[in-house]
Amino acid sequence: MFGLEGHKKGKKREFEFELEKELLDPKKHKELKQHVENRIQEIKKILRDGENKKEFERFGLILHGYTSLLKVFSRFDPK
């Protein structure tokens, strides 16, 4: 009644991102981690070469994002 009939008592399931589900698979975890590490190396090479001075800051931000993603990967232990 009054819109409350759809609510069930009990514990609600916690939201889980797709990435969290993928990181629990050891094969997928290793594959994603390797892909991110390769991207980091590519970006570092571009920054060292200094070819794209206009996009230097953008590449720096992307590099920061990828290193943060590696920290997230390290928190998930594939079993």
Protein Blocks (a to p, Z undefined) as FASTA:
>chain_A
ZZlmmpccddddddddfklmmmmpmklmmmmmmmmmmmmmmmmmmmmnommmmlmmmmmm
mmmmmmmmmmmmmmpccZZ
